[in-house]
Amino acid sequence: MVAARQGTSTHTAHWEYNSARVVLICRSRVSARPRMRRLEGGCTSRTNNRRQSGGRPPALPSVPAAGLRPATLRLARSGANLERHDKLRQDSPPAMAGARWHNLLELLESGEIMLKRSSIARRLIAGALGLLLTGCAAATDEAASGGYVVPKTPDGDPDFAGIWQALGSAHWDLEDHAARQGPAPIMGALGAIPAGRSVVEGGTIPYQAWALDKRAENRANWVRLDPAVKCYMPGIPRATYMPFPFQIVQTPNAIMVAYEFTSSTRVIHLDRPGTEAELPAWMGYSLGRFEGDDLVVDVTSQVPDTWFDSSGNFHSEELRVTERYSRTGPDTLRYEATMEDPKVFTKPWKISMPLYRRVEPGAQILEFKCVEFAEYATYGHLYSEEPKASEGLPATGAANAESTDEKEAR
């Protein structure tokens, strides 16, 4: 069947097999030059059963093609006979968009399904069939991942490069917590600690009894004891969800992660399986590998001084962290970290949270050299007197930080 309208032609080819009809519809536009015809809108496909109808047709994924707009494929799964055929049988009936659709195209190409075609449609369908066969694998991956295909590096690895940041209040407390007064009352509401929901699987961290007492002590003295207050490197996993961005730079053999807080960095080695660090370090020793489209990192050899948050949650030198980074969209990651420390916890436990790409123009990791900000927190016991509150304000703010009495006196 050929129908022409406003310079376009629609060509429909029918394949009939086992009481089911497969229809491939291709649209072409006639150019100004004689005998020249190009595929304009791609092809759509559907099946119809002459003995049974009904059912909502699921949408097949888009199939990219060089020089063509994406072709949208639709398969109206209204008949069961075609699906029951041995060569098309799959474990999950709705999976017609994947391997079953590919098998169907193979049957069409091999001639096992007869093609009724016009001479014009013949050329169009031959090209469209090749296009669908080459794009089917990518379309299947797209359908399986909910419509998102993980980008790859030139070496074929999942691409995690970019500037990322966590949102939320996990850096204050991994568990559920209410809003509370911050350590600097002069800051008022801006210095308060916001409420937050737990990011721990199961809600709470499985501490041993003695460790709960230790955490309570840490929490009561967290400004004095928290190493991050003194500008020490936060360790893993805390560096990931600090309220600062970090950047991932990826190569075939290693991944470098640069953190804005304290200007910390770490290298995730992809080519050193089974190796160990000679000495413990604040950011540990990281060995990475790819599991499918996920990046999995084993972190060991961390010093016992780091905390998980500002609420006293801690670990020992036996901590082992297993991280998992998963691409969930063009600008989102899912981050998981499983902690094992038999010296402190009764069992392994896991946290998870989304990470978001910084997409604003000019996004970059900026400098946060925090040593000067932590001077009093670190060496305050050596001061003869505490610094005045106004000394922490910018010059313009300090000039305006006059009391009402001082203004009246002037």
N, C-alpha and C positions, 0 to 999 in steps of 0.2 A: 504494500500500500504506500502510495506516495501522495502527500498533500502539500501543496505550495501556497505560501501566503506572505506577502510583503518581502519578497526576496529570500525567504527561507524555505527549506524543504524538510519534511519529516518523513523518515524512512523507518518502517516497522518490520521486523523479521520475527517469525514465529518458529519456535522449536516445540515439537510435540513429543512427549515421552511418558509412557505409563499413565495415561489419562490426565496428564498435567500439561499445561501450555506455558512455555517460557517465552516472554516477549521482550525483545531488546529494541528500544526506540532511540534512534539517532537523529539529531538535528544538524543540518548543514545550511550554510548561506552561500548563495551564488555570488561570486565576485564580479567586478566589472569586466574582467578579462574573460574571453570565451574559454570554455572547457576547463575552467579553474573552479574548484569547489573545496571548501575547507570546513572542518568540523567546528561548529560554533558553540553549542551548549553542552556537548558531551552526550553521554548515553544514559538512559535509565532502563531498569529491568524490573520485571515483575513476573509472578507465576499465577495462573488461574487454573482452577480445577473445575471441570465441566459437571462434576457430580456433587460437589460440595462447595459451599461458599461461606463467607463469614470470617470473623477474626480480625484483629487489628494488625495492619502490616508494620513490622518493625523496620526502622530506618537502618540502612547499611552505611558504613562510614564513607567519607569522601576518599577518592582515589586520585592522588596527584598525578599530573602528566606534564612533561615538558612541552611547551608550546600550546597547551590546552588549558582551559579553565577546569577546575576540579569537577569531576563527574559525580553527581549524586545518584547513588544506586538505591533502589527500593525493591524489596522482595515481599510481596503479599503472600504470606504463608497460609493460604486459605485451603490448600489441599494436602492431604496426608500421604497420598500414594507416592509422590515424588520423594518425600522424606523417608519413606519406609524402604526405598530401594537400597539393596545391599551396598552399592558403590557410594552411596551418599549418606549412609548411616553414621551418626556420631553419638557420643555419650549424652550430650546436652542438646535437646531438640531446638532451643532458640539460637543455637550457634550457627545458623545458616549463613551468617555474615562472614564466617571465618573459613575453616578448612572445608566445610561442606560446599560453600560457594565456589571455592577453588576447584574442588572435585567436579562440580557441575560444569565449570568452564572447560576442564580437561575432557569431559565427555562430549561437549559441543565441538571442541577442536578435533577430537578423534573421529567424529562422524557418527558416534553411537546414538546421538540425538539428531534426528533429521532436521535440516534447515530448509525452510521455504523462503527464498529471497529473490528480490529483484536484482537486476544487473547493477543498478545504482547503489542499492543498500549493501550489495555484496562487498564492495570496496570499503564502505564505511564500517561495516561490521567486522571485517577482517582486522582493520586497524584498531577498532575499539576492543576486540577480543584480546589482542596482544597487550593493549594498554591495561586491561583489567587483570590479566594474568601477572604482569610485572608488578602491579600495584597492590595485589591481593595480600601479600605478606605484611606489608606496612599497614594496610587497612586492618588486618587481623590484630596486630599489636596495638593499634589505636583503639580498637573496640575493647580489647581485654583490659586496657588501662583507663577505661572510662573516657576515652576521647583524647587523652594526652599522651604524646609520644616523647619519651625522654630524649633530649638532645645528646649527641655524641661528639667527642673530640675527634680530631683527624685520625687518632690512633684507634678509634672505635670504642673508647671507654665512656661511661656516662659522664656528662659534663656538669660539674658543680661550681665552676668558676663564677665569681661575682662577689658583691658586697652584701652581707646578710645581717639580720638583727632579730633578736627575740623581743617580743612585747609581753607585758605582764609584770608580775611582782615576784617571780620565782627567786630572783636574786636576794630578796628580803627574807623569804621563807618558802621552802619547797612544799610545805604542808599548808592546809587551810589556816588562815589567820585573819583576825579582825584588824581594822585600822587602829593605829596607836600613835602616841606622841613620839616624835623623833628625838634624837639626842641634843638638838639645838633648839630650845624653846623660842629663842629670839626670832627664828625663821617662821614661827606661827604655822599656819596651815600648809605653807609650801615646804616646811621641814618635816611634816608628818609622814608616817609610813602607811601606804595605802593597803586596803584589804586585798586578799587574793585567794583563789581556789588552789587546792593541792594539784600538783603535777605528778605526784607519786602514784603509781599503780596500786590500788587498794587503799589509798588515802594517807597512810602513815608509814614512817620508816621503821623497819623491824629491829630496833635496838635490843641489845642485851641489857639486863637489869642495871648493871653498873654503869653502862654507857648512857642510860637515860639520866642518871644523876650527873654525869659529866656534862651532858648537853645542857642541863638546867643551870649548871655553874657557868658554862660558856655564855648562855643567853643572858644571864644576869649581869655579866661583865663584857658584853660583846664589843662595846666601843674600845675598850682597853685591849681585848684579846683578839679581835677579828684581824687577821693579817692583811685583808684587803684595805682596811682603814689606814694601814701604814704603808700603802702603795706596794705591797708585795704582789707578785704574780698570783692570780687566783687559782690556777690549776684547772684540771679537767674533771668534771664537766662545767664547773662554775663559769669559766671564761666564756662559754657559749651563750649563756643567758644573762650576763651582765648587761646593764642598760647602755651598752656601747656597741657599735657595729664591728664586724670583723670581715676580712677579705680572704677568699680562697683563690689560690693560684695553682694551676694544675699542670703537671708534666707527665710523661709516660711512666717515670720511675719514682716520682715523689709528688706530694701535695704540700704546699706551704700555706699555713694559716697565720695571718697577721691580725692581731687584736689591737683595737684602739686603746683599751684600758691598759695602762702601764707600758704601752708599746711592746707587748709580749708577742712572741712568735713561737711556732713549733713546726716541725717537719714530720709529716706522715710518710713513712718509708713504704713504698709499694714493692720493692725489690729485695727486701731483707727478711724473708720469713724465718722464724725460729731464732732470731738474734735477740740479745738482751743488752740493756744499758750497763755500762761499767759502774756508774754511780747514779744515785737517785737525783731527781731534779724537780724544780717547782712545777714544770709543765709535763713532767713524766717523759716516757719513751713510747712513741706511737708507731705501730705497724698496721698498715692498711691492706685491704683487699676488696675486690668487687664481687658481690654476690648478685648476679643478674644486673639490675639497674641500681642497686644499692651500694653505697660505700660503707664498709664495716671496718672499724678501727679498734684495735686492742691497745689500751693505754696501761702501762705498768711503770714501776720505779718512780712513783711520786713521793715527795717528802711528806711526812705526816702532819706538817704544819698548816696545810691549806684546809679551808672549810668548804662546805657545799653552798652556804648562804650566810646571811647576816644574823641568823637566829641560833647560832651555836652548833649546827649540825656538822659533825666531824667524822674523821676516819683515822685509820692507823697506817703504818708503812706497808701493810699487806694489801692495800686497796688495789683492785683490778677493775678497770672500767672498760666496758665494751660499748662503743658508740655505733649507731646506725643512722646514716643520712639517706633520705629517700626523696627524690624529686616528685612532687605532687602537682606541679603546675609550672608555667613559665617563670613565675616570681615567688614560688613557695617551696619550702622543704619541710619534711617531717623529721624531727630529731628525736632519737631515743638513746638513752644511756642506761646500761645495767651495771649496778655496783655489786661487787663481791668483796667482802672483808670479814672472814670468819673470826677475827679478833674483836670486832665491834658489833656486827650484826648477826642475827639468828639465821638469816637466809639472804640470798640475793634479792635485790629490789630494783625497780625500774622507774625512770621518769620519761615523759614524752611531752613534746610541745611543737608548735609550728615555728618556722623561721621565715622571715620575709625579706625579699630582695629590696635594697634601697634603689629606687628607680628615679629619684629626682635628678634633674640636670646637674652635672658636676659632682655627683656622689663620689666620695673618696674617704679613705681612712685619714683622719686628721691627727694631729699630735696632742697627746694627753700625758705630758710629763708630770706625774703627780707627786714626785718626791717633795717638792717645795710645799705642796698643800698638806703633806703628812708630817711635816717637821715637828709640830707641837704634839701630835698624836704619838709620835715615836720617841721624842726626847723631852716631853713636857715635864718629866720628873726632874730635869736639870734646870728648868726655868725658875727664876726667883719669884716671878709673879705670872699670873695667867695673862695672855694677850687680851686686849680690849676687843669687845664685839665688833666695833667699827673697823678694826684692823683687817677684818676679813672682807670688807666691802671694796668695790672698785673706787678709784679716786673720786669720781663724780658722786658716788653714793656716800662716801665718807664725808665729803664736804657738806652734803645735805642732811647728814645724820645728826642734827642738832636737836636738843630737847626744846620743849616749849619755853622753859625758863630762860634758856640761853638766847632764844630769839627775842623774848621780851626785854632781856637785859640790854641787848643791842639797840 
